């Protein structure tokens, strides 16, 4: 199963599953049958809309594809403070997928299960540090008061730890900084926090030595004749054929975004 943006800036994405032909046909016919039944009962959505909504309902328990995510769903969205407060409608960034409309991002942000964390960026829009404290989407105090609170400006890159795994604020920073898998040509959702210099060869658990990868690309980098070196700001991947590919962290709101 793979997921990714469909190229539009409307917050849509594609979910593709490669299945045995009989199972794929059974899934399609089950969704189609249910959708046609809903249409016959008077639902005014199109067949394809009903099929998409039914898929979401059966997988997640959400009663409409446009509804907010349930508590079990963990998604990461980066949104400008001015967009969050309603001063503009700059598209947000849904990690591992792409642009998300401002209205959709604000709706999700104000969901009771949402947790906000402030991300500080430089003048090019790249992440510098992330706040250690969080706020819920329904906290009664004004958003502007929360945004004005002092923040710990210590970059996570200065924090070294002997533990093997990336957790807590450090992992959150990697997710926010990288946005999607850092394997060149891959833009899928980050599932793993990886050591650029492997931990077993002396690599430290720091932001400078960390990168976000999909599970597939994490396994790929460990295969024979694949090589990776550099730091989080610039990694170089060398394939078994000897080709070199460069990777850089994107701006927090995506490569197409304007500097803040």
C-alpha positions, 0 to 999 in steps of 0.5 A, spaced: 500 500 500 502 506 498 500 513 499 502 520 496 499 527 493 495 527 487 499 533 485 493 538 486 493 543 492 486 542 494 489 537 500 487 531 496 491 524 496 491 518 493 491 511 496 493 505 492 494 498 494 496 492 490 492 486 491 491 479 488 486 480 482 480 477 485 481 481 492 482 487 488 475 486 484 472 484 491 474 490 494 471 494 488 465 491 487 463 491 495 464 499 495 460 499 488 455 495 491 454 499 497 455 506 494 449 504 489 445 502 495 446 509 498 444 512 492 438 508 491 436 510 498 436 518 496 444 520 498 446 525 493 453 524 493 456 521 486 458 513 486 465 515 486 464 520 492 460 514 496 465 509 494 471 513 497 467 515 503 465 508 504 472 506 504 474 511 509 468 509 514 470 502 514 477 503 515 477 508 520 470 508 523 469 516 521 462 517 518 464 522 512 471 522 509 471 530 510 470 529 518 476 530 522 481 524 524 479 519 530 483 519 536 487 513 533 489 517 527 496 520 528 498 525 522 502 531 522 500 538 519 505 544 519 501 551 519 503 558 519 501 562 525 497 567 521 493 562 518 491 558 524 489 565 527 485 566 521 489 572 518 490 569 511 489 562 508 496 560 506 496 552 505 498 548 510 503 542 509 500 535 511 507 531 512 508 525 507 502 528 503 503 535 501 498 541 501 492 542 505 487 547 505 487 552 510 480 551 512 481 543 513 487 545 517 484 549 522 478 544 522 483 539 524 487 543 529 481 545 533 479 538 534 479 536 541 484 530 540 489 535 536 495 537 540 499 543 537 507 545 538 510 551 535 515 550 530 521 556 529 523 556 522 529 561 519 528 566 514 528 561 508 522 557 512 527 551 514 525 548 521 530 551 527 527 548 533 521 545 536 517 547 542 517 542 548 510 544 550 504 543 547 497 545 547 490 542 545 486 544 540 480 546 545 484 550 550 480 556 552 486 561 553 487 565 546 491 563 541 495 569 540 497 569 548 500 562 547 503 564 540 507 570 544 509 565 550 517 564 550 520 558 547 526 554 548 530 556 542 535 551 544 536 547 537 535 539 538 541 539 534 545 540 540 542 535 544 546 528 544 543 522 547 546 515 548 540 511 547 538 508 540 532 510 538 529 517 537 523 519 541 519 525 544 521 532 542 527 530 538 523 525 534 517 530 533 523 535 530 525 530 525 518 529 523 517 537 522 524 538 519 523 533 514 516 533 512 517 526 508 521 520 507 528 523 505 530 518 500 531 522 494 525 521 489 521 518 495 516 523 498 511 518 502 510 519 509 515 518 515 515 512 519 522 511 521 527 515 525 534 513 522 541 514 524 545 517 518 551 514 521 549 508 524 548 507 531 552 501 531 558 504 528 558 510 533 553 514 530 549 519 535 542 520 536 542 527 534 538 531 530 544 532 525 545 525 525 537 523 524 533 523 518 526 521 517 525 515 512 519 510 510 519 503 512 521 501 505 527 506 504 529 504 511 530 497 509 533 499 502 539 503 505 541 497 509 542 493 503 549 491 500 552 496 496 548 502 498 551 507 501 549 514 505 553 519 508 553 526 510 549 530 515 541 532 516 542 538 512 545 534 506 545 527 505 548 523 499 546 516 497 550 512 493 546 506 489 549 499 487 550 502 480 555 508 483 550 513 482 550 519 487 543 522 489 543 528 494 537 530 499 536 536 503 530 538 508 525 541 505 522 548 507 517 546 513 511 548 508 514 545 502 518 546 496 513 550 493 512 555 499 514 562 499 519 564 505 516 567 511 
